[in-house]
Amino acid sequence: MKLVICEKPSVGAAVAAALGVTGKKDGYIEGNGYVISWCIGHLVQLSEAAAYGEQYRKWSYDSLPILPQEWQYTVAADKGKQFKILKDLMRRADISEVVNACDAGREGELIFRFVYEMAGCKKPFTRLWISSMETDAIKSGFDNLKDGRRYDALYHSALCRAKADWLIGINATRLFSCLYGKTLNVGRVQTPTLKMLVDRDAAIMNFKKEKYYHVRLMLPGAEAASAKICAADEAGKLKAACEASAAVCTSLTRENKTAIPPKLFDLTSLQREANRIYGYTAKQTLDLAQTLYEKKLLTYPRTDSNYLTDDMGDTAASIVSLLCGKLPFMTSAAYEQSISRVLNSKKVSDHHAIIPTMELAKTDLTTLPESERNILILTGARLLMATAEPHVYEAVTAVFSCADHDFTARGRTVIAAGWKDMERLYRATLKKKPDSDDENELVLDVPDFSEGQTFENPAAKVTEHDTTPPKPHNEASLLSAMERAGNEDTDPDAERRGLGTPATRAAVIEKLVKGGFVERKGKQLLPTKDGTNLVCVLPDSLTSPQLTAEWENNLTQIAKGSAAPDTFMQGIEAMTRELVKTYLFLSEQDKERFKEEKPVIGNCPRCKSPVYEGRKNYYCSNRDCSFAMWKNDRFFEERKTVFTRSIAAALLKSGKATVKKLYSVKTGKTYDGTVLLADTGGKYVNYKVTISKDKQLE
C-alpha cells in the first residue's frame, strides 16, 4: 500500500478520484492499493521562543539574542487530530511507501517533510511533481513518481527560509518592541517592502510642483509641439515669433515597428494585471487562482515562469482552439496562432506559466462565481494574445523648424493589428475599462508631409502643464517593485532576484496591512504613521531590498544544490548577534516615537487642560487636576445608559447632553432627557437630569 499525503483535503479528493480510490474514512480515503490523506496546510511548524526556556516567555532585551542550537517543532494547536491520523497511517504495517503529493514547490516540500520528520517516519518516500490537477496530469504524475531524496536541496532551502524568518522575525521584533514599548513586527521581506512604500510616500510629500509650457504649431491635420519651456513669457514670445515666421518640414521619418505579444502569466504578472483591471488584491488573485487550480480549470499558480515546456505544443494548441470557441469575444476574431513563441523549456523553472486547462471544455463559465470567471478568462485571453501574431505599425515623425526652434509631430498607422486585436476584443467585454499603459495609443495620425514643405505664418498656441508627483503604490506597482528589488546590482545574465517569491508576496502585503503599518485607500497602499516611524528606526540591514533580495537568491542557490545551507544560516546568526549588540538604549525623545496619540474628548471644566478617554474613565491630562468622569458612574448605571464618548464630549463642551431612552426607577419606563454636568470641584463629578422645562429635576 502507498500512503499519499496531499496538502489540502480538496487536493486529496481530486487525487483519489483520479486513482479510483473511493473508501472514505475519518481523515483519509482508502482503496485500490492507496491510502490518501492530507495535511490541512502547515500541520507542523517551528516552535515558539518559549519552547527553548522559561526566560523567553516574556519579551525582554536581556534575553536576546535567541539562537536555538537544536531546533524544536510543534504541531499546530488546532490540527492535532489530523497529525495523529497521518502519524498512525505512516506507522501502519501494510504501508510500504509514502508519496509526497503536497504542492510542487518550496513550501509544499517543507509541509511534507516537517510532518514526515515529526512523525519519526523512516519509510521510503517518492515525490509527485505536477503542474495541473487534471485527471490525466495526476495519472501521468503517478506513473512517473520521482525519488523523494531528489528534492533534499529544495527542502534545505525551505528549512533555511523558515529558520531565517524565525531568527530575524523573533529577535528583531522583540528587540525593537522592547526598546519602543510597542509591538513592532519586523520581517526580512516585509520590512524592505514597507520601506519602498515609505520612500514613495516621502517622494510624493517632498514633491514641488513646477509649471512648464509647450508652444504648438497648428498645421493641417496635425499639431507639432516644441520642447519643454520653463518660463511663460518665453513661451509667449516664441508663439508670437512663430506666427510671424514660416514653419519648414526639416525631416520626415517613417519606420515600421513591431510590438511583440505579451508573455504568458507567471503569478506576479497575473496579480498585477488582475489588480489593474479588476482591483483585486494580490492575495485575492492568488486565492482565486488556487481555487481554479483545485477545480482543475487552471494550471499550478505559484510559478515564476512565463513559458511552457517544449513538449506542450499540442496541448497549448488544443487549449487555444478550445478558447476560440468558448470565449464569446473570439467569435468574430481573425486569429492566426503561433504556439512556438510560448515554448521554451530552458526558461521554465519548477512550473510552467499559468494557462487554462482542457477541463474548460466541460465547464459552463456562467456557473462560476464572477471573480473566478474573471481570472479564468483573463488567463485565457493572455494565452490567445501570447500566441497571436505581432502588432506591426508604421511610426511617423515629422520635425518642423520655425523661429529657430524645432517642433515635432508624431503619429502611427497600423499595418497589422495582430495580438492587439485580441486585447481590444477582450477589453471591450470589461465593465470598467482599465487605464491604458500604451502611450502610443494617444498619438494622432500624421498626414503625408514632405521634407522642405513650408507653412507661412502658422497658427500657434501655448499649453500650460504641471510636473506631476510620483503616484502612490497600488498592488500592481508594488508587486513589480518587489519583483525588481535588487536587480540594479545584478548581472543581467544572473538569476532574477526580488523580495519574496511569487507565492509569498501577497501574504507579505496582507501582513503589513493587518499589522497597522500600511493602509488601503481604494487601490492605493499607503504607509501609516507607525509604518513610517518603523522604517525610520530600523537599520539599513533590515530595510534594504538589495540585501534581502540577496538572501532570496541564496535560497534559490541552496535549492539548486549550489550553495551550503550552513553557510547561509551562519550569516543570519551573525547578523542577529550584531543587531542586538548595536541597539543598547534609546534617548527619551526616541522612546516617545510610537507613543499612541490619545484623542482629545474636550477641555477640563476646572483647569482647561485636554481631557482624554481612558479604559474606565474620561480624565484630565493635567496630573495636578483631579477631574475625572467615570464610565461606571452610578448615575448612568441606574438609568441603564452607557456613558459614551459623545455624551462626555457634549458635557465638556456645553455642560449638557441630550440622551435618549433614560430608564426611570420610579416608573419603570424610558424617556428622553438632558443630562447636566454638576461639577462642584470635589473628588467625584455629579450629574442631574431634566425631562423638560415644565418638569422638575430628578
C-alpha positions in Angstrom: 0.0 0.0 0.0 1.1 3.5 -0.8 0.3 6.4 1.6 -0.3 9.6 -0.4 0.0 12.8 1.6 -1.6 15.9 0.0 -1.5 19.5 1.2 -5.3 20.0 1.4 -8.4 17.9 1.6 -9.7 19.2 -1.8 -6.5 18.1 -3.5 -6.7 14.7 -1.7 -10.2 14.3 -3.1 -9.0 15.1 -6.7 -6.1 12.6 -6.4 -8.5 9.9 -5.0 -10.9 10.5 -8.0 -8.1 10.2 -10.5 -6.8 7.0 -8.9 -10.2 5.4 -8.4 -10.0 5.4 -4.6 -13.4 5.6 -3.0 -13.3 4.2 0.5 -13.9 7.3 2.7 -12.6 7.1 6.3 -12.1 9.6 9.1 -9.3 11.9 7.7 -8.3 9.7 4.7 -9.6 7.8 1.7 -8.5 4.2 1.1 -8.7 1.7 -1.7 -7.1 0.4 -4.9 -3.7 0.0 -3.3 -3.6 3.6 -2.0 -4.3 5.4 1.3 -4.8 9.1 0.6 -4.7 11.7 3.3 -3.8 15.4 3.8 -2.1 18.0 5.9 -4.5 20.9 6.1 -1.8 23.4 5.3 1.1 23.8 7.8 0.5 21.0 10.3 3.9 21.2 11.9 5.8 24.4 12.5 8.9 25.8 14.2 8.3 26.1 18.0 7.7 29.5 19.7 10.6 31.0 21.6 9.2 29.9 25.0 9.9 26.3 24.0 13.7 27.0 24.4 13.4 28.1 28.0 11.1 30.0 30.5 13.4 33.1 30.2 12.0 33.6 26.7 8.3 33.5 27.7 8.4 37.3 28.4 9.8 39.7 26.0 12.9 41.4 27.4 16.1 42.9 26.0 18.3 40.9 28.4 17.2 37.5 26.9 18.3 38.4 23.4 19.5 37.1 21.0 17.6 33.8 20.9 19.6 31.4 18.8 18.4 27.8 19.1 21.1 25.2 18.9 18.7 22.2 18.5 15.6 23.4 16.6 12.2 22.2 18.0 9.0 21.6 16.2 5.3 21.9 17.3 2.1 20.5 15.9 -0.3 23.4 15.2 -2.7 23.8 18.1 -5.9 23.2 16.1 -4.6 20.4 13.9 -3.5 17.7 16.4 -6.2 15.2 15.3 -5.1 15.2 11.6 -1.4 14.9 12.6 -2.2 11.9 14.7 -4.1 10.3 11.7 -1.1 10.8 9.4 1.3 9.6 12.1 -0.7 6.4 12.6 -1.1 5.8 8.9 2.7 6.2 8.4 3.2 3.5 11.1 0.7 1.1 9.6 2.4 -2.2 8.9 0.8 -2.5 5.4 2.1 0.9 4.3 5.4 0.3 2.4 5.9 3.7 0.8 4.9 7.3 1.3 4.2 9.7 -1.6 4.7 13.4 -1.1 1.8 14.9 -3.0 1.9 18.4 -1.4 2.1 21.4 -3.7 5.1 21.0 -6.1 7.2 23.9 -4.7 9.4 25.0 -1.8 6.7 25.4 0.8 4.9 22.2 -0.2 8.2 20.4 0.3 8.5 21.9 3.8 5.0 21.0 4.8 5.5 17.3 4.0 9.0 17.0 5.4 8.0 18.6 8.8 5.2 16.0 9.1 7.4 13.1 8.0 10.2 14.1 10.4 7.9 14.9 13.4 6.1 11.5 13.0 9.5 9.8 13.0 8.8 8.0 9.7 11.7 6.0 8.2 9.8 4.5 5.2 11.0 5.4 1.7 9.1 8.3 0.0 8.6 9.4 -3.5 7.6 12.8 -4.9 4.5 13.6 -7.1 5.5 16.7 -9.2 2.7 18.0 -11.3 1.5 21.4 -12.6 -2.1 20.6 -13.2 -4.9 18.9 -11.2 -6.5 17.4 -14.3 -7.1 13.7 -14.1 -4.6 12.9 -16.9 -1.9 15.0 -15.3 -2.4 13.3 -11.9 -2.3 9.8 -13.5 0.8 10.7 -15.5 2.4 12.1 -12.4 1.8 8.8 -10.5 3.3 6.9 -13.5 6.4 9.0 -13.1 6.9 9.4 -9.4 10.4 10.9 -8.5 12.8 9.8 -5.8 11.9 11.9 -2.8 15.5 12.4 -1.9 16.0 14.2 -5.2 14.3 17.2 -3.6 16.5 17.3 -0.5 18.1 20.5 -1.6 14.7 22.1 -2.1 13.8 21.0 1.5 17.1 22.5 2.9 16.3 25.8 1.1 12.7 25.8 2.6 14.1 25.0 6.0 16.7 27.8 5.8 13.9 30.2 4.8 11.8 29.1 7.8 14.7 29.4 10.2 15.9 32.7 8.8 12.4 34.2 9.1 12.2 32.9 12.7 15.6 34.3 13.8 15.2 37.7 12.2 11.5 37.9 12.9 11.6 36.9 16.6 14.8 38.7 17.6 14.3 41.9 15.6 10.6 42.1 16.6 11.4 41.6 20.3 14.4 43.9 20.2 12.6 46.9 18.7 9.3 46.2 20.5 11.1 46.2 23.9 13.1 49.4 23.0 10.0 51.4 22.0 7.3 49.8 24.2 5.1 48.8 21.3 4.7 45.6 19.2 6.7 46.3 16.1 6.7 43.4 13.6 10.0 43.1 11.7 10.5 40.7 8.8 13.2 40.0 6.3 10.9 40.6 3.4 8.0 42.7 4.8 10.3 45.4 6.2 12.1 46.3 2.9 8.6 46.2 1.3 7.4 48.7 3.8 10.5 50.8 3.1 9.5 51.0 -0.6 6.1 52.3 0.4 7.6 54.9 2.9 10.1 56.1 0.3 7.4 56.6 -2.3 5.3 58.5 0.2 8.2 60.7 1.1 8.8 61.4 -2.6 5.2 62.5 -3.0 5.3 64.6 0.2 8.5 66.4 -0.8 7.5 66.9 -4.4 7.3 70.5 -5.5 5.0 71.2 -8.4 6.5 73.2 -11.3 4.9 74.7 -14.3 6.2 74.2 -17.9 4.9 75.1 -21.3 4.8 73.9 -24.9 4.3 76.0 -28.0 2.2 74.1 -30.5 2.0 74.8 -34.2 -1.4 74.2 -35.7 -0.6 72.6 -39.0 -3.0 71.0 -41.4 -4.2 67.8 -39.8 -1.5 67.8 -37.0 0.0 69.6 -34.1 3.7 70.0 -33.8 5.0 70.6 -30.2 8.1 72.4 -29.0 10.4 71.0 -26.3 9.5 72.0 -22.7 9.8 75.7 -21.9 10.1 76.7 -18.2 9.0 80.4 -18.4 5.6 81.6 -19.6 6.9 84.8 -21.1 9.5 82.9 -23.1 6.7 80.6 -24.4 4.6 83.7 -25.3 7.4 85.3 -27.2 8.1 82.1 -29.2 4.4 81.8 -30.1 4.4 85.4 -31.5 7.6 84.8 -33.4 6.2 81.6 -34.9 3.1 83.2 -36.1 5.2 85.8 -37.9 7.5 83.2 -39.5 7.3 80.1 -41.7 7.4 76.5 -40.5 9.6 74.3 -42.7 9.5 70.5 -42.5 13.2 69.6 -42.0 12.9 65.8 -41.6 10.3 63.2 -42.1 11.0 59.6 -40.9 8.8 56.6 -41.4 9.7 53.4 -39.6 8.0 50.1 -39.4 7.9 48.9 -35.7 6.8 45.7 -34.1 5.2 45.2 -30.7 5.7 41.6 -29.8 2.9 39.7 -28.0 3.0 39.8 -24.2 4.4 36.8 -22.3 2.2 34.2 -20.6 1.3 34.9 -17.0 3.5 33.9 -14.0 1.8 34.5 -10.7 3.2 38.0 -10.2 2.2 39.3 -13.6 -1.3 37.7 -13.2 -1.6 39.5 -9.8 -0.5 42.8 -11.3 -2.9 42.6 -14.3 -5.9 41.4 -12.1 -5.2 44.4 -9.8 -5.1 46.8 -12.7 -8.2 45.5 -14.4 -10.4 44.3 -11.6 -8.9 45.9 -8.5 -8.2 42.5 -6.9 -5.6 42.4 -4.2 -2.6 40.1 -4.7 -4.0 37.7 -2.1 -7.4 37.7 -3.7 -5.9 36.8 -7.1 -3.7 34.0 -5.6 -6.7 32.6 -3.7 -8.9 32.7 -6.8 -6.1 31.1 -9.0 -5.6 28.4 -6.3 -9.4 27.6 -6.3 -9.4 27.3 -10.1 -6.4 25.0 -9.8 -8.2 22.8 -7.4 -11.2 22.8 -9.7 -8.8 21.6 -12.4 -9.5 24.6 -14.6 -6.1 26.3 -14.2 -2.5 25.1 -14.0 -0.4 25.5 -10.9 -0.4 29.2 -9.9 2.7 29.6 -7.7 5.1 29.9 -10.6 7.7 32.4 -11.7 7.8 31.1 -15.3 6.3 32.8 -18.4 6.8 29.9 -20.8 5.6 26.4 -21.5 7.9 23.4 -21.9 8.9 22.4 -25.4 6.7 19.2 -25.3 3.5 21.2 -24.6 2.9 22.5 -28.1 0.0 20.1 -28.9 -1.6 20.8 -25.5 -1.4 24.5 -25.9 -2.8 24.3 -29.5 -5.8 22.3 -28.2 -6.4 24.8 -25.4 -6.2 27.8 -27.8 -8.7 26.1 -30.2 -11.0 25.5 -27.2 -10.7 29.1 -26.1 -11.6 30.4 -29.5 -14.9 28.6 -29.3 -15.5 29.1 -25.6 -14.8 32.8 -25.1 -17.7 35.0 -26.6 -15.4 37.8 -27.7 -13.5 35.4 -30.0 -16.4 34.5 -32.3 -15.7 37.3 -34.8 -11.9 37.4 -34.4 -9.5 36.7 -37.2 -6.8 34.7 -35.4 -3.6 33.0 -36.5 -1.8 31.1 -33.8 1.9 30.9 -33.3 2.4 28.4 -30.5 6.2 28.1 -30.8 6.6 31.6 -29.3 5.5 30.5 -25.9 7.5 27.2 -25.8 11.0 27.3 -24.1 11.9 24.6 -21.6 15.1 26.5 -20.7 13.1 29.3 -19.3 10.8 27.1 -17.2 11.8 26.6 -13.6 9.7 24.2 -11.3 6.5 25.0 -13.1 5.4 26.4 -16.4 3.3 29.5 -17.0 -0.3 29.7 -15.8 -2.8 28.7 -18.5 -6.4 27.3 -18.5 -6.7 23.5 -18.9 -8.8 21.3 -21.2 -11.3 20.9 -18.3 -12.7 24.1 -19.6 -14.4 22.1 -22.3 -16.8 20.5 -19.8 -17.4 23.8 -17.8 -20.2 26.3 -18.2 -18.5 29.6 -17.5 -21.7 31.1 -16.3 -21.8 28.7 -13.4 -18.5 30.0 -11.9 -18.5 32.9 -9.4 -17.8 36.1 -11.2 -14.4 36.6 -9.6 -13.2 33.1 -10.6 -14.6 33.6 -14.1 -12.7 36.9 -14.4 -9.4 35.2 -13.6 -10.0 32.3 -15.8 -11.0 34.5 -18.8 -8.0 36.8 -18.1 -5.6 33.9 -18.3 -7.3 32.5 -21.4 -7.2 36.0 -23.1 -3.4 36.2 -22.3 -2.8 32.8 -23.9 -4.6 34.0 -27.0 -2.6 37.2 -27.1 0.7 35.5 -26.4 0.2 33.1 -29.3 -1.1 35.7 -31.7 0.9 37.5 -34.4 2.9 40.6 -33.5 1.4 44.0 -33.8 3.0 45.9 -36.6 2.7 49.7 -37.2 4.4 52.5 -39.1 5.7 55.2 -36.8 5.9 58.7 -38.4 7.9 61.5 -37.0 7.8 64.9 -38.7 10.2 67.7 -37.4 9.5 71.4 -38.3 11.8 74.4 -37.9 10.1 77.7 -37.0 11.6 80.8 -35.4 14.9 78.9 -34.8 13.1 76.2 -32.8 12.2 72.6 -33.6 8.6 71.3 -33.3 7.7 67.6 -33.5 4.6 65.8 -34.6 4.3 62.1 -34.1 1.8 59.6 -35.4 1.3 55.9 -36.3 -0.5 53.8 -38.8 -1.4 50.2 -38.0 -0.2 47.7 -40.6 -1.2 44.5 -38.8 -3.3 44.6 -35.6 -2.0 41.1 -34.5 -2.3 40.4 -30.8 -3.7 43.9 -30.0 -6.9 42.8 -31.8 -7.3 40.1 -29.1 -6.6 42.7 -26.4 -9.2 45.1 -27.9 -11.8 42.4 -28.1 -11.1 41.3 -24.5 -11.2 44.8 -23.1 -14.5 45.5 -24.8 -16.1 42.9 -22.5 -14.9 44.7 -19.3 -17.4 46.7 -17.3 -14.8 49.2 -16.3 -12.0 50.0 -18.7 -8.5 50.0 -17.1 -6.1 52.8 -17.8 -4.0 52.0 -20.9 -0.3 51.6 -20.4 0.4 52.1 -24.1 1.2 55.8 -24.6 1.3 55.4 -28.4 -2.5 54.8 -28.5 -2.9 58.5 -27.7 -0.9 59.7 -30.7 -2.8 61.1 -33.6 -2.2 60.1 -37.3 0.2 62.4 -39.1 -0.7 63.3 -42.7 1.7 63.0 -45.6 4.1 65.9 -45.1 7.2 66.1 -47.2 10.7 67.5 -46.4 11.0 71.1 -47.4 7.3 71.7 -47.2 6.6 75.2 -45.9 3.7 76.7 -44.0 3.6 80.5 -43.8 2.5 82.3 -40.6 1.2 79.1 -38.9 -1.3 79.5 -36.1 0.2 78.7 -32.7 -0.9 78.2 -29.1 0.7 77.9 -25.7 -0.3 75.0 -23.5 0.4 75.1 -19.8 1.3 71.9 -17.8 2.3 71.0 -14.3 5.0 68.5 -13.4 3.3 65.6 -11.6 4.5 63.8 -8.4 5.0 60.0 -8.4 1.8 58.1 -7.9 1.2 56.2 -4.6 1.9 52.5 -5.0 -1.0 50.1 -5.7 -0.7 46.4 -5.5 0.3 46.1 -9.2 3.1 48.6 -8.9 4.3 47.3 -5.5 4.4 43.7 -6.8 6.5 45.0 -9.8 8.8 46.8 -7.3 9.2 43.7 -5.1 9.9 41.6 -8.2 12.6 44.0 -9.4 14.2 44.8 -6.0 18.0 44.4 -6.1 18.1 43.9 -9.9 20.2 47.0 -10.4 23.0 45.3 -8.6 22.6 42.1 -10.5 24.4 40.8 -13.6 21.7 40.8 -16.4 22.5 37.1 -17.1 22.1 36.1 -13.4 19.0 34.5 -11.9 16.3 37.0 -11.3 16.2 38.3 -7.7 13.5 40.1 -5.8 11.7 40.4 -2.5 10.0 37.2 -1.6 8.7 34.7 -4.1 5.6 34.8 -6.3 3.9 32.6 -3.7 4.7 34.8 -0.7 4.4 38.4 -1.9 0.6 38.6 -1.4 0.9 37.4 2.2 3.6 40.0 2.9 1.4 42.8 1.8 -1.5 41.5 3.9 0.7 41.2 6.9 1.7 44.8 6.7 -1.9 45.9 6.4 -3.0 43.7 9.3 -0.1 44.9 11.5 -1.3 48.5 11.1 1.8 49.6 9.2 0.1 50.0 5.8 -3.5 51.0 4.9 -5.6 50.6 1.8 -7.3 53.6 0.3 -9.1 52.4 -2.8 -6.4 50.8 -4.8 -3.7 52.7 -3.1 -1.3 51.3 -0.5 -0.1 54.0 1.9 2.2 53.7 5.0 0.7 54.7 8.3 2.5 56.9 10.8 3.7 53.7 12.6 4.9 52.3 9.3 6.9 55.4 8.6 8.3 55.5 12.1 9.3 51.8 12.0 11.3 52.3 8.8 13.0 55.4 10.4 14.2 53.5 13.4 15.4 50.2 11.7 18.9 49.8 10.4 19.6 49.6 6.6 20.4 45.9 7.1 16.7 45.2 7.7 15.2 47.7 5.3 17.5 47.3 2.3 15.8 45.5 -0.7 19.2 44.7 -2.1 20.2 42.6 1.0 17.0 40.7 1.4 16.9 40.1 -2.3 20.3 38.6 -2.0 19.0 36.3 0.7 16.2 35.1 -1.5 18.8 34.5 -4.3 20.9 32.4 -1.8 17.9 30.3 -1.0 17.4 29.7 -4.7 21.1 28.6 -5.0 20.6 26.3 -2.0 17.5 24.8 -3.7 19.7 24.1 -6.7 22.4 22.4 -4.6 25.0 25.1 -5.4 25.2 26.8 -2.0 25.6 25.4 1.5 22.7 25.8 4.0 25.1 26.0 7.0 26.9 29.0 5.5 23.7 30.8 4.9 22.5 30.2 8.5 25.8 31.2 10.0 25.5 34.6 8.2 21.9 35.0 9.6 23.0 34.2 13.1 26.0 36.6 12.9 23.7 39.4 11.7 21.3 38.6 14.6 24.0 38.9 17.2 25.3 42.2 15.7 21.8 43.6 15.7 21.2 43.0 19.4 24.7 44.3 20.3 24.3 47.5 18.3 21.0 48.7 19.8 21.5 49.1 23.6 19.5 52.1 24.6 17.3 55.0 23.3 17.1 58.7 24.0 13.9 59.8 25.9 12.7 61.5 22.7 13.1 58.3 20.7 11.1 56.3 23.3 8.1 58.6 22.7 8.2 57.9 18.9 5.5 55.2 18.9 3.5 56.6 21.8 -0.2 56.4 21.0 -1.8 59.8 20.4 -4.9 59.9 22.6 -7.9 61.6 21.1 -8.9 64.7 23.0 -12.5 64.5 24.2 -12.8 68.1 25.3 -11.3 70.6 27.8 -11.4 70.2 31.5 -14.0 72.5 33.2 -11.6 73.1 36.1 -8.2 73.8 34.5 -9.0 73.9 30.8 -6.4 71.1 30.0 -7.3 68.4 27.4 -9.5 65.6 28.6 -8.6 62.1 27.3 -10.6 58.8 27.2 -9.2 56.0 29.3 -10.3 52.4 29.6 -12.5 53.2 32.6 -13.0 57.0 32.6 -12.6 60.4 30.9 -9.7 62.1 32.7 -7.9 65.4 32.8 -4.4 65.3 31.3 -3.1 67.7 34.0 -1.7 65.4 36.7 -2.3 68.2 39.3 -6.0 68.2 38.5 -8.3 65.5 39.9 -11.2 65.9 37.4 -12.4 62.6 36.1 -15.8 61.3 34.8 -16.1 57.5 35.4 -17.8 55.3 32.8 -19.4 53.1 35.5 -20.8 56.1 37.4 -23.9 55.1 39.4 -25.9 57.9 37.8 -25.6 56.3 34.4 -25.8 52.7 35.6 -29.1 53.4 37.4 -30.6 54.8 34.2 -29.3 51.8 32.2 -27.3 54.2 29.9 -23.8 53.6 28.5 -21.6 56.7 29.3 -20.3 57.1 25.7 -17.6 59.3 24.3 -20.2 61.5 22.6 -22.1 62.1 25.8 -18.8 63.0 27.6 -17.8 65.4 24.7 -21.2 67.2 24.9 -20.9 67.6 28.7 -17.4 69.1 28.4 -18.4 71.4 25.6 -21.7 72.9 26.9 -22.3 71.3 30.3 -25.3 69.3 29.0 -26.0 66.3 26.7 -29.3 65.1 25.2 -29.7 61.4 25.9 -32.4 59.1 24.6 -34.1 56.2 26.5 -33.1 57.0 30.0 -34.6 54.5 32.4 -36.8 55.7 35.3 -36.5 53.7 38.5 -39.8 55.2 39.7 -42.0 54.4 36.7 -40.0 51.5 35.1 -40.3 53.3 31.7 -37.7 55.1 29.5 -37.7 58.7 28.5 -35.6 61.3 26.6 -33.9 63.8 28.8 -31.0 66.3 29.1 -28.1 65.3 31.4 -26.4 68.3 33.1 -22.8 68.4 34.4 -23.0 69.5 38.1 -19.3 69.7 39.0 -18.6 71.0 42.5 -14.8 70.6 42.3 -14.7 67.5 44.6 -13.3 64.0 44.1 -16.4 62.9 42.1 -18.4 64.7 39.5 -22.2 65.0 39.9 -24.9 64.9 37.3 -28.5 65.9 37.1 -31.2 65.2 34.5 -34.1 67.3 33.3 -37.0 65.9 31.3 -38.5 69.2 30.1 -38.8 72.8 31.1 -42.0 72.3 32.9 -40.9 69.3 34.9 -38.6 69.4 37.9 -35.1 67.9 38.1 -34.9 64.3 39.2 
